[in-house]
């Protein structure tokens, strides 16, 4: 059975505000039947790395926030800290970055909550309701919400080909431990040339898996919590980015499913298909868009939503995949196939233009 995906293009002969178009989309996915008075609603977005200019424009969140407030719900913007070292590695820097990029109270009148804690320690191991499947590690303050709205900037990604709702659900809601689980097949290691033996990593290790001589050494007792990565002042603790694209995308499907099972019938999705850069908003810079701006899409099904977004990008590029030029060895729809296989949604959709 196919899923409905509602689409509003940026063509605007009647001078209708794009914000009104997003409002219409929200009406079609029936926000009034999903969210309730006094509910704490996590609005999952990506705040963009400092220096990137392709990320989701904060103004586009106003109709989403307005619709939730009109229902008496209490929305908050949320994201999680990054695995790599950058301006979103810890909550202090992450909030600075979010506010600098326009995601702040004065702009949107809602609080910003970094869902996995000060340095990524706010994490919960979640059992999937899928027989025989591994546990996932998710950010606690996503899971503590009453409901969720996932607003994603659809763009390219060097490892997964595309990044949309499934990536926002999985990478975006995973704790640092979960991100390591998806990206690496081995525990972190210490660059001995950079390590000063300061012992900060050892003090923050939850498993006492770090030994210190003149330098730090991560032992086989490491469970991959990755707190050490965030606290090392020298950037000496390094990630082995050795997971294949196929493996990452398969785990992304499981992580997305883990978030979905936490919000049965209490989660909706919007994709913004503008500034479609070939790289992720995690990059501290961005290339020019691969296609002209297309518009906005909304659905109750994240798989159908991402598939429709991907197909519209290909259509705008004359029928060929523009991301393939950048990442010829990556199959961008593997994540969607895996997600459909485990019941997160379907690749079959009816595109309804409004």
C-alpha positions in Angstrom: 0.0 0.0 0.0 1.3 3.5 -0.9 1.6 6.4 1.5 0.3 9.9 0.8 3.0 12.6 0.4 1.8 16.2 0.1 3.9 18.6 -1.9 3.9 22.3 -2.4 6.3 23.7 -5.0 8.0 27.1 -4.8 6.1 28.3 -7.8 4.1 31.2 -6.6 2.0 33.1 -9.2 -0.5 34.3 -6.5 2.1 35.8 -4.2 1.3 33.4 -1.5 3.8 33.2 1.3 5.9 30.0 1.5 5.0 30.0 5.2 1.3 29.7 4.2 2.2 26.7 1.9 3.8 24.9 4.9 0.7 25.7 7.0 -1.4 24.0 4.3 0.8 20.9 4.3 0.4 20.7 8.1 -3.3 20.7 7.7 -3.2 17.8 5.2 -1.1 15.6 7.6 -3.7 16.5 10.3 -1.5 18.0 13.0 -4.7 18.7 15.0 -5.3 15.0 15.3 -1.8 14.1 16.5 -0.8 16.7 19.0 -2.6 17.7 22.2 -2.8 20.4 24.8 0.2 20.6 27.2 2.2 18.0 25.3 5.9 18.5 25.2 6.7 18.2 21.4 10.3 17.7 20.3 10.7 19.5 16.9 13.7 17.7 15.5 15.9 19.9 13.3 19.5 20.2 12.3 21.1 23.5 13.4 23.9 23.4 10.9 27.6 23.5 11.5 29.1 27.0 12.0 30.3 28.2 8.6 27.6 26.3 6.7 24.9 28.4 5.0 22.8 25.7 3.3 21.0 24.5 6.4 17.3 24.8 7.0 16.3 28.5 7.3 14.8 29.1 10.8 12.0 31.2 9.5 10.5 28.1 7.9 9.9 26.6 11.3 7.5 29.4 12.3 4.4 27.8 10.8 5.3 24.5 12.5 5.8 26.1 15.9 2.7 28.2 15.4 0.5 25.2 14.6 1.7 23.4 17.7 1.2 26.4 20.0 -2.3 27.0 18.5 -3.2 23.4 19.7 -1.9 24.2 23.2 1.2 22.0 22.8 4.6 23.1 24.1 7.2 22.7 21.3 10.9 22.8 21.7 13.7 22.6 19.1 16.1 19.8 19.6 19.2 18.1 18.2 22.1 16.0 19.5 25.8 16.6 19.9 28.1 15.3 17.1 30.5 12.4 17.2 33.3 14.4 15.6 35.1 17.4 17.1 33.5 20.7 15.9 31.2 23.5 17.0 28.5 21.0 18.1 30.5 18.5 20.1 29.2 19.7 23.5 26.0 21.5 24.6 27.7 24.8 25.4 29.3 25.1 21.9 26.2 23.6 20.2 23.9 26.1 21.7 26.2 28.9 20.7 26.2 27.5 17.1 22.4 27.1 17.1 21.8 30.6 18.3 24.4 32.1 15.9 22.6 30.3 13.0 19.3 31.7 14.0 17.7 29.0 16.1 17.1 31.0 19.2 14.3 32.3 21.4 14.2 35.8 20.0 13.7 34.3 16.5 11.3 31.5 17.2 10.0 32.0 20.8 10.7 28.4 21.8 13.6 26.9 23.8 16.4 24.9 22.4 17.3 21.6 24.1 20.4 19.5 23.2 18.9 16.1 23.8 21.9 14.0 24.8 23.3 16.1 27.6 26.3 18.3 28.2 28.9 16.0 26.5 26.6 13.3 25.1 26.2 11.4 28.4 22.4 11.7 28.4 21.7 8.4 26.6 19.4 5.4 26.8 19.8 1.9 25.5 16.6 0.9 23.7 15.4 -2.6 22.8 13.8 -2.7 19.4 10.5 -4.5 18.9 12.1 -6.4 16.1 13.1 -10.0 16.8 16.8 -10.6 17.0 17.8 -7.0 16.2 20.5 -5.1 18.1 19.8 -2.4 20.7 20.1 1.2 19.8 21.4 4.2 21.8 19.2 7.2 21.7 19.2 10.7 23.3 17.1 10.7 26.5 15.5 14.1 26.0 14.1 13.0 22.7 12.6 9.9 24.2 11.2 11.9 27.2 9.0 14.0 24.9 5.3 13.3 24.5 5.4 13.6 20.7 7.7 14.6 17.9 7.7 16.7 14.7 10.6 15.9 12.4 11.6 18.8 10.1 14.4 17.9 7.8 16.5 19.7 5.2 16.8 17.3 2.2 20.4 17.3 0.8 23.3 15.0 -0.2 25.7 13.2 2.1 29.1 11.8 1.4 28.5 8.5 3.2 24.8 7.9 2.7 24.2 9.6 -0.6 21.2 11.6 0.7 20.1 12.9 4.1 16.4 13.5 4.9 13.9 12.3 7.4 15.5 8.9 8.0 18.8 10.5 8.7 17.3 13.1 10.9 15.5 10.4 12.9 18.5 8.1 13.2 21.8 10.1 13.3 20.0 13.1 14.6 18.4 11.4 17.6 21.2 9.0 18.5 23.4 9.8 21.4 27.2 10.0 20.8 27.4 6.3 21.6 24.8 5.6 18.9 26.6 7.7 16.4 29.8 5.7 17.0 27.8 2.5 16.7 26.6 3.5 13.2 29.9 4.9 11.9 32.5 2.6 13.3 33.2 -1.2 13.6 35.8 -0.7 16.3 36.4 1.4 19.5 38.1 4.8 19.4 41.9 5.0 19.6 44.4 7.5 21.0 46.8 9.4 18.8 49.9 9.1 20.9 51.6 12.1 19.3 48.7 14.4 20.4 48.0 12.9 23.9 49.5 14.7 26.8 48.4 12.2 29.5 46.2 14.8 31.2 43.8 12.0 32.4 40.6 13.9 31.6 39.4 11.0 29.4 40.0 8.6 32.2 38.0 10.7 34.6 35.0 10.7 32.3 35.1 7.0 31.1 32.0 5.2 32.4 33.6 1.8 32.1 37.1 2.6 33.5 38.4 1.4 30.1 41.2 3.9 29.8 44.7 3.3 31.2 47.2 6.1 31.7 50.9 5.7 31.6 52.7 8.6 30.0 49.9 8.5 27.4 46.3 7.3 27.4 45.3 3.8 26.1 41.8 2.6 25.5 41.4 -1.1 26.5 39.1 -3.8 25.3 36.7 -2.9 28.1 35.5 0.1 26.0 31.8 -0.1 25.3 31.8 2.9 22.8 30.1 5.5 25.0 32.5 8.0 23.3 32.5 10.5 26.2 36.3 10.6 25.9 36.1 12.1 22.5 34.2 15.2 23.7 36.4 15.8 26.8 39.9 15.4 25.3 41.4 19.0 25.1 43.9 18.0 22.5 41.6 16.1 20.1 43.8 13.0 20.6 41.0 10.5 20.7 40.1 9.5 17.2 37.3 7.6 15.6 37.9 4.8 13.2 35.5 5.8 10.4 35.6 2.2 9.0 31.9 1.3 8.6 30.8 0.9 5.0 28.0 3.0 3.5 25.8 0.0 3.3 26.4 -0.9 7.0 25.8 2.7 8.1 22.5 2.9 6.1 21.3 -0.4 7.6 22.0 0.8 11.1 20.3 4.1 10.3 17.1 2.2 9.5 17.2 0.5 12.9 17.9 3.7 14.7 15.1 5.5 12.9 12.8 2.6 13.8 13.9 2.9 17.5 12.7 6.5 17.6 9.4 5.7 15.7 8.5 2.9 18.2 8.8 5.5 21.0 6.1 7.7 19.4 3.4 5.4 18.0 0.9 7.7 16.2 2.6 10.8 17.7 5.1 11.8 15.0 4.8 13.7 11.7 7.4 14.7 9.1 8.2 17.7 6.9 11.0 17.8 4.3 12.4 21.1 3.0 13.9 20.6 -0.5 15.8 23.9 -1.0 19.5 24.7 -1.0 20.1 21.0 -2.0 23.8 21.0 -1.4 25.8 17.8 -2.2 27.2 17.7 1.3 25.7 17.4 4.8 24.8 20.5 6.9 27.4 19.1 9.4 30.1 20.4 7.1 31.6 23.8 8.1 31.1 25.0 4.5 28.9 24.1 1.6 29.0 23.7 -2.2 26.5 25.2 -4.6 23.1 23.4 -4.8 22.8 20.4 -7.2 19.4 21.5 -8.5 17.2 24.6 -8.2 15.0 24.9 -5.1 12.0 22.6 -5.4 9.6 23.1 -2.4 8.2 21.5 0.7 6.8 18.0 1.4 4.9 16.5 4.3 3.8 13.0 5.3 3.1 10.6 8.1 5.6 8.2 6.4 9.3 9.1 6.5 10.3 6.5 3.9 7.8 7.7 1.4 8.7 11.3 2.2 12.4 10.8 1.5 11.7 8.7 -1.6 9.5 11.4 -3.0 12.0 14.1 -2.2 14.8 12.1 -3.9 12.6 11.5 -7.0 11.8 15.2 -7.3 15.5 16.1 -7.1 16.2 13.6 -9.9 13.3 15.0 -12.0 14.7 18.5 -11.5 18.1 17.2 -12.8 16.6 15.8 -16.0 15.9 12.3 -14.6 19.5 11.5 -13.4 20.8 11.4 -9.8 22.9 14.5 -9.2 24.4 13.0 -6.0 25.9 10.1 -8.0 28.3 12.5 -9.6 29.7 13.3 -6.2 29.4 9.8 -4.6 29.5 7.2 -7.4 30.0 4.3 -5.1 27.1 5.1 -2.8 23.6 3.7 -3.2 21.5 6.5 -1.6 18.3 4.6 -1.4 19.7 1.6 0.6 18.6 3.3 3.8 15.0 3.5 2.4 15.0 -0.1 1.3 16.2 -1.3 4.7 13.7 1.0 6.5 10.9 -0.4 4.4 12.1 -4.0 5.1 11.7 -3.5 8.9 8.4 -1.7 8.7 9.3 2.0 9.1 7.4 2.9 6.0 7.1 2.3 2.2 8.9 3.4 -0.9 5.5 3.5 -2.7 3.8 6.9 -2.5 1.1 9.1 -4.0 2.4 12.6 -4.6 -0.4 15.0 -3.9 0.4 18.6 -5.0 -1.4 21.3 -3.2 
